[in-house]
Amino acid sequence: MTDDSWVPGTCTLPTAERPLRVAEFDGLFRDALRGVERRSDRHLRLHLDRTAEAAARDLIARESACCSFFTFDLARPDGDTLSLDIRVPAARVRVLDALALRATAARGR
C-alpha cells in the first residue's frame, strides 16, 4: 500500500520524507504489533510488544511534531505489552482510518 493521498495537507513533514515515515510505521506494525482495537471513529488502540517502547516513543514524538492533530498516549498496562492510543479530531478521521488499515494489513502478514 503506497498511496499516501490520505496524508493531510497540514502535515509539515517534507513530501520527500513522507514515504520514509510511512515505512517506519509499517516497520513498527510488522515487528511489534500484537493487536488492533478501534475504540471509536476517532480513537485507535494498538497493542505493541514491550520491546518496541523506545522506537514507538521516538516515532510518535516525531509524528506529533509534523501532524499536531494527533494525540498519542503510550502506556504499559502489564509487563508484556504496550498500549498506544491514537486519537484525532473529527476532521481527521480519514487519517486514522488509513493508519488503522495499514496496521491491520501488517498484522495479517
Backbone as a printed PyTorch tensor [residue, N CA C, xyz], in Angstrom:
tensor([[[  0.8520,  -1.1720,   0.0000],
         [  0.0000,   0.0000,   0.0000],
         [  0.8950,   1.2310,   0.0000]],

        [[  1.0210,   1.9310,  -1.0980],
         [  1.9090,   3.0670,  -1.1890],
         [  1.1720,   4.3850,  -1.3920]],

        [[ -0.1260,   4.3760,  -1.5600],
         [ -0.9050,   5.5810,  -1.7630],
         [ -0.9080,   6.4040,  -0.4820]],

        [[ -0.4020,   7.6320,  -0.5580],
         [ -0.4130,   8.4840,   0.6260],
         [ -1.3620,   9.6720,   0.4550]],

        [[ -2.3960,   9.5060,  -0.3510],
         [ -3.3520,  10.5900,  -0.5730],
         [ -4.1190,  10.9370,   0.7010]],

        [[ -4.0860,  10.0660,   1.6970],
         [ -4.7500,  10.3130,   2.9680],
         [ -3.9580,  11.2530,   3.8660]],

        [[ -2.6890,  11.5150,   3.5320],
         [ -1.8670,  12.4060,   4.3430],
         [ -2.4270,  13.8140,   4.2120]],

        [[ -2.7700,  14.4590,   5.3230],
         [ -3.3910,  15.7790,   5.2530],
         [ -2.4200,  16.8440,   4.7570]],

        [[ -2.9510,  17.8360,   4.1000],
         [ -2.1400,  18.9400,   3.6020],
         [ -1.4880,  19.7420,   4.7080]],

        [[ -2.0030,  19.6420,   5.9260],
         [ -1.4350,  20.3690,   7.0580],
         [ -0.1820,  19.7140,   7.6220]],

        [[  0.1370,  18.5270,   7.1560],
         [  1.3410,  17.8310,   7.6140],
         [  2.5550,  18.6610,   7.2110]],

        [[  3.4380,  18.9430,   8.1610],
         [  4.6170,  19.7580,   7.8760],
         [  5.8480,  18.9340,   7.5210]],

        [[  5.7120,  17.6090,   7.5060],
         [  6.8220,  16.7570,   7.1010],
         [  7.0660,  16.9770,   5.6090]],

        [[  8.3050,  17.2270,   5.2080],
         [  8.5660,  17.4120,   3.7800],
         [  8.0560,  16.2190,   2.9640]],

        [[  7.4840,  16.5140,   1.8260],
         [  6.8730,  15.4960,   0.9780],
         [  7.8220,  14.3270,   0.7020]],

        [[  9.0840,  14.6280,   0.4590],
         [ 10.0510,  13.5710,   0.1480],
         [ 10.2690,  12.6320,   1.3290]],

        [[ 10.0220,  13.0990,   2.5560],
         [ 10.2400,  12.2730,   3.7420],
         [  9.0100,  11.4520,   4.1310]],

        [[  7.8680,  11.7550,   3.5550],
         [  6.6330,  11.0610,   3.9430],
         [  6.6670,   9.5600,   3.6980]],

        [[  7.1680,   9.0930,   2.5510],
         [  7.2360,   7.6290,   2.3710],
         [  8.1260,   6.9490,   3.4110]],

        [[  9.1680,   7.6340,   3.8490],
         [ 10.0480,   7.0770,   4.8730],
         [  9.3210,   6.9500,   6.2060]],

        [[  8.5080,   7.9540,   6.5400],
         [  7.7520,   7.9090,   7.7930],
         [  6.7050,   6.8030,   7.7450]],

        [[  6.0330,   6.6860,   6.6170],
         [  5.0480,   5.6110,   6.4610],
         [  5.7390,   4.2610,   6.6240]],

        [[  6.9300,   4.1380,   6.0490],
         [  7.6900,   2.8900,   6.1740],
         [  8.0750,   2.6230,   7.6280]],

        [[  8.3460,   3.6670,   8.3960],
         [  8.6580,   3.4780,   9.8130],
         [  7.4500,   2.9320,  10.5700]],

        [[  6.2700,   3.4920,  10.2900],
         [  5.0570,   2.9690,  10.9120],
         [  4.8320,   1.5190,  10.4800]],

        [[  5.0000,   1.2510,   9.1980],
         [  4.8280,  -0.1190,   8.7090],
         [  5.7840,  -1.0800,   9.4150]],

        [[  7.0220,  -0.6550,   9.6180],
         [  8.0030,  -1.4850,  10.3100],
         [  7.6130,  -1.7320,  11.7590]],

        [[  7.1330,  -0.6980,  12.4420],
         [  6.6680,  -0.8680,  13.8170],
         [  5.5020,  -1.8450,  13.8590]],

        [[  4.5770,  -1.6850,  12.9360],
         [  3.4240,  -2.5940,  12.8880],
         [  3.8730,  -4.0300,  12.6090]],

        [[  4.7540,  -4.1880,  11.6440],
         [  5.2230,  -5.5210,  11.2470],
         [  5.9750,  -6.2130,  12.3840]],

        [[  6.8180,  -5.4590,  13.0820],
         [  7.7050,  -6.0620,  14.0730],
         [  7.1240,  -6.1440,  15.4840]],

        [[  6.2190,  -5.2450,  15.8340],
         [  5.8170,  -5.1620,  17.2410],
         [  4.3150,  -5.2170,  17.4960]],

        [[  3.5060,  -5.1190,  16.4600],
         [  2.0630,  -5.0630,  16.6660],
         [  1.5210,  -6.4060,  17.1200]],

        [[  0.7450,  -6.3700,  18.1960],
         [  0.1340,  -7.5850,  18.7360],
         [ -1.3880,  -7.5530,  18.6240]],

        [[ -1.9620,  -6.3770,  18.3930],
         [ -3.4070,  -6.2760,  18.2600],
         [ -3.8350,  -4.8790,  17.8640]],

        [[ -4.9940,  -4.7980,  17.2310],
         [ -5.5730,  -3.5370,  16.7760],
         [ -6.9920,  -3.4750,  17.3170]],

        [[ -7.3100,  -2.3690,  17.9310],
         [ -8.6400,  -2.1970,  18.5190],
         [ -9.1700,  -0.8120,  18.1570]],

        [[-10.2210,  -0.7680,  17.3810],
         [-10.8330,   0.5170,  17.0230],
         [-11.8800,   0.8300,  18.0810]],

        [[-11.5610,   1.7410,  18.9740],
         [-12.4290,   2.0440,  20.1020],
         [-13.5550,   3.0060,  19.7440]],

        [[-13.3280,   3.8320,  18.7390],
         [-14.3660,   4.7240,  18.1980],
         [-13.8440,   5.2380,  16.8690]],

        [[-14.6360,   6.0180,  16.1660],
         [-14.1700,   6.5230,  14.8750],
         [-12.9570,   7.4390,  15.0350]],

        [[-12.7780,   8.0270,  16.2100],
         [-11.6700,   8.9550,  16.4430],
         [-10.5860,   8.3950,  17.3630]],

        [[-10.6790,   7.1150,  17.7100],
         [ -9.7510,   6.5300,  18.6780],
         [ -9.3490,   5.1140,  18.2410]],

        [[ -8.0470,   4.9390,  18.0880],
         [ -7.4670,   3.6500,  17.7280],
         [ -6.5160,   3.2330,  18.8410]],

        [[ -6.5990,   1.9820,  19.2580],
         [ -5.6500,   1.4590,  20.2420],
         [ -4.8590,   0.3400,  19.5810]],

        [[ -3.5420,   0.4780,  19.6570],
         [ -2.6400,  -0.5410,  19.1480],
         [ -1.9590,  -1.2060,  20.3320]],

        [[ -1.8960,  -2.5140,  20.3060],
         [ -1.1980,  -3.2760,  21.3300],
         [  0.1490,  -3.6780,  20.7310]],

        [[  1.2160,  -3.2560,  21.3980],
         [  2.5680,  -3.4690,  20.8940],
         [  3.3770,  -4.3080,  21.8690]],

        [[  4.3440,  -5.0150,  21.3430],
         [  5.2900,  -5.7350,  22.1790],
         [  6.0820,  -4.7140,  22.9920]],

        [[  6.3500,  -5.0440,  24.2350],
         [  7.0250,  -4.1130,  25.1430],
         [  8.4180,  -3.7140,  24.6720]],

        [[  9.0470,  -4.5700,  23.8690],
         [ 10.4010,  -4.2750,  23.4020],
         [ 10.4350,  -3.1120,  22.4130]],

        [[  9.2870,  -2.6790,  21.9480],
         [  9.2150,  -1.5990,  20.9700],
         [  9.0140,  -0.2250,  21.6070]],

        [[  9.0900,  -0.1510,  22.9300],
         [  8.7640,   1.1130,  23.6040],
         [  9.6290,   2.2810,  23.1330]],

        [[ 10.9270,   2.1170,  23.0990],
         [ 11.8060,   3.2220,  22.7000],
         [ 11.5310,   3.6510,  21.2620]],

        [[ 11.3890,   2.6910,  20.3700],
         [ 11.1080,   3.0120,  18.9650],
         [  9.7570,   3.7000,  18.8240]],

        [[  8.7470,   3.2110,  19.5550],
         [  7.4210,   3.8110,  19.4820],
         [  7.4430,   5.2380,  20.0220]],

        [[  8.1150,   5.4620,  21.1440],
         [  8.1930,   6.8190,  21.7130],
         [  8.8730,   7.7870,  20.7440]],

        [[  9.9500,   7.3340,  20.1360],
         [ 10.6590,   8.1800,  19.1780],
         [  9.7730,   8.5110,  17.9790]],

        [[  9.1180,   7.5060,  17.4400],
         [  8.2800,   7.7030,  16.2600],
         [  7.1030,   8.6240,  16.5610]],

        [[  6.4210,   8.4230,  17.6760],
         [  5.2580,   9.2670,  17.9580],
         [  5.6730,  10.6960,  18.3180]],

        [[  6.8470,  10.8760,  18.8860],
         [  7.3380,  12.2330,  19.1540],
         [  7.5700,  12.9800,  17.8440]],

        [[  8.1820,  12.3090,  16.8980],
         [  8.4290,  12.9480,  15.5960],
         [  7.1430,  13.1670,  14.8280]],

        [[  6.2000,  12.2210,  14.9190],
         [  4.9240,  12.3710,  14.2120],
         [  4.1080,  13.5100,  14.8150]],

        [[  4.1510,  13.6650,  16.1230],
         [  3.4380,  14.7600,  16.7780],
         [  3.9690,  16.1170,  16.3380]],

        [[  5.2610,  16.1660,  16.0150],
         [  5.8730,  17.4230,  15.5940],
         [  5.3960,  17.8830,  14.2200]],

        [[  5.0440,  16.9560,  13.3410],
         [  4.6350,  17.3450,  11.9920],
         [  3.1250,  17.2880,  11.7880]],

        [[  2.4420,  16.4920,  12.5560],
         [  0.9770,  16.3740,  12.4620],
         [  0.4050,  16.5660,  13.8640]],

        [[  0.2890,  17.8130,  14.2550],
         [ -0.0630,  18.1390,  15.6350],
         [ -1.4940,  17.7710,  16.0030]],

        [[ -2.2970,  17.3670,  15.0410],
         [ -3.6750,  16.9910,  15.3470],
         [ -3.7550,  15.6250,  16.0330]],

        [[ -2.7000,  14.8100,  15.9370],
         [ -2.6820,  13.5170,  16.6110],
         [ -2.5070,  13.7050,  18.1170]],

        [[ -3.1720,  12.8750,  18.8870],
         [ -2.8960,  12.7380,  20.3110],
         [ -2.4740,  11.2930,  20.5260]],

        [[ -1.2690,  11.1210,  21.0250],
         [ -0.7250,   9.8000,  21.2800],
         [ -0.5620,   9.6000,  22.7830]],

        [[ -0.9650,   8.4410,  23.2670],
         [ -0.7410,   8.0640,  24.6590],
         [ -0.1800,   6.6540,  24.6600]],

        [[  1.0090,   6.5120,  25.2280],
         [  1.6610,   5.2090,  25.3020],
         [  1.6870,   4.7760,  26.7640]],

        [[  1.1300,   3.6160,  27.0410],
         [  1.0630,   3.1160,  28.4110],
         [  1.4800,   1.6500,  28.4350]],

        [[  1.8400,   1.1860,  29.6240],
         [  2.2180,  -0.2090,  29.8230],
         [  1.2090,  -0.8180,  30.8050]],

        [[  0.1150,  -1.3820,  30.2710],
         [ -0.9230,  -1.9270,  31.1560],
         [ -0.5050,  -3.2060,  31.8750]],

        [[  0.4720,  -3.8950,  31.3390],
         [  1.0080,  -5.0840,  32.0020],
         [  2.4750,  -5.2100,  31.6010]],

        [[  3.1370,  -6.2290,  32.0170],
         [  4.5630,  -6.3660,  31.7580],
         [  4.9400,  -6.7620,  30.3470]],

        [[  3.9820,  -7.2570,  29.5660],
         [  4.3130,  -7.8000,  28.2550],
         [  3.9300,  -6.9290,  27.0670]],

        [[  2.9970,  -6.0170,  27.2630],
         [  2.5230,  -5.2270,  26.1270],
         [  2.5060,  -3.7390,  26.4430]],

        [[  2.4690,  -2.9810,  25.3760],
         [  2.2520,  -1.5380,  25.4460],
         [  0.9190,  -1.2510,  24.7860]],

        [[  0.2430,  -0.2550,  25.2610],
         [ -0.9640,   0.2230,  24.5870],
         [ -0.6580,   1.6010,  24.0250]],

        [[ -0.8210,   1.7300,  22.7330],
         [ -0.6440,   3.0150,  22.0740],
         [ -2.0180,   3.4960,  21.6390]],

        [[ -2.5280,   4.5070,  22.3340],
         [ -3.8030,   5.1080,  21.9740],
         [ -3.5370,   6.2800,  21.0530]],

        [[ -4.2430,   6.2920,  19.9380],
         [ -4.1110,   7.3570,  18.9490],
         [ -5.4940,   7.9690,  18.7710]],

        [[ -5.5690,   9.2720,  18.9870],
         [ -6.8420,   9.9820,  18.8270],
         [ -6.6520,  11.1240,  17.8390]],

        [[ -7.7440,  11.4140,  17.1300],
         [ -7.7400,  12.5140,  16.1690],
         [ -9.0510,  13.2880,  16.3060]],

        [[ -9.0680,  14.5440,  15.8700],
         [-10.3320,  15.2800,  15.8220],
         [-11.2030,  14.7420,  14.6900]],

        [[-12.4670,  15.0620,  14.7390],
         [-13.4270,  14.5590,  13.7440],
         [-12.9820,  14.8430,  12.3100]],

        [[-12.3590,  15.9630,  12.0750],
         [-11.9280,  16.3310,  10.7240],
         [-10.7930,  15.4550,  10.2010]],

        [[-10.1670,  14.6600,  11.0670],
         [ -9.0150,  13.8350,  10.6630],
         [ -9.2900,  12.3350,  10.7680]],

        [[-10.5420,  11.9410,  10.8150],
         [-10.8870,  10.5210,  10.9190],
         [-10.3290,   9.7350,   9.7360]],

        [[-10.3110,  10.3290,   8.5680],
         [ -9.7860,   9.6420,   7.3810],
         [ -8.3170,   9.2430,   7.5600]],

        [[ -7.5550,  10.0820,   8.2370],
         [ -6.1500,   9.7720,   8.5000],
         [ -6.0530,   8.5810,   9.4510]],

        [[ -6.8880,   8.5770,  10.4870],
         [ -6.8870,   7.4570,  11.4270],
         [ -7.3650,   6.1760,  10.7570]],

        [[ -8.3400,   6.2990,   9.8630],
         [ -8.7980,   5.1350,   9.0960],
         [ -7.6460,   4.5040,   8.3240]],

        [[ -6.8550,   5.3500,   7.6690],
         [ -5.7360,   4.8510,   6.8630],
         [ -4.6770,   4.1970,   7.7490]],

        [[ -4.4050,   4.8020,   8.9000],
         [ -3.4390,   4.2270,   9.8170],
         [ -3.9270,   2.8760,  10.3430]],

        [[ -5.2070,   2.7890,  10.6740],
         [ -5.7880,   1.5190,  11.1380],
         [ -5.7110,   0.4580,  10.0470]],

        [[ -5.9620,   0.8520,   8.8210],
         [ -5.8870,  -0.0850,   7.7010],
         [ -4.4680,  -0.6130,   7.5200]],

        [[ -3.4870,   0.2660,   7.6340],
         [ -2.0890,  -0.1500,   7.4990],
         [ -1.7170,  -1.1160,   8.6280]],

        [[ -2.1570,  -0.7960,   9.8510],
         [ -1.8410,  -1.6550,  10.9870],
         [ -2.4890,  -3.0260,  10.8060]],

        [[ -3.7470,  -3.0430,  10.4040],
         [ -4.4610,  -4.3040,  10.2140],
         [ -3.8170,  -5.1340,   9.1080]],

        [[ -3.4080,  -4.4720,   8.0350],
         [ -2.7450,  -5.1800,   6.9300],
         [ -1.4080,  -5.7650,   7.3870]],

        [[ -0.6640,  -5.0190,   8.1710],
         [  0.6310,  -5.5220,   8.6520],
         [  0.4340,  -6.6990,   9.5990]],

        [[ -0.6150,  -6.6470,  10.3730],
         [ -0.8860,  -7.7400,  11.3250],
         [ -1.2540,  -9.0260,  10.5960]],

        [[ -1.8450,  -8.8790,   9.4050],
         [ -2.2600, -10.0430,   8.6330],
         [ -1.1450, -10.7310,   7.8810]],

        [[  0.0330, -10.1300,   7.8350],
         [  1.1570, -10.7040,   7.0860],
         [  1.7500, -11.8830,   7.7810]]])
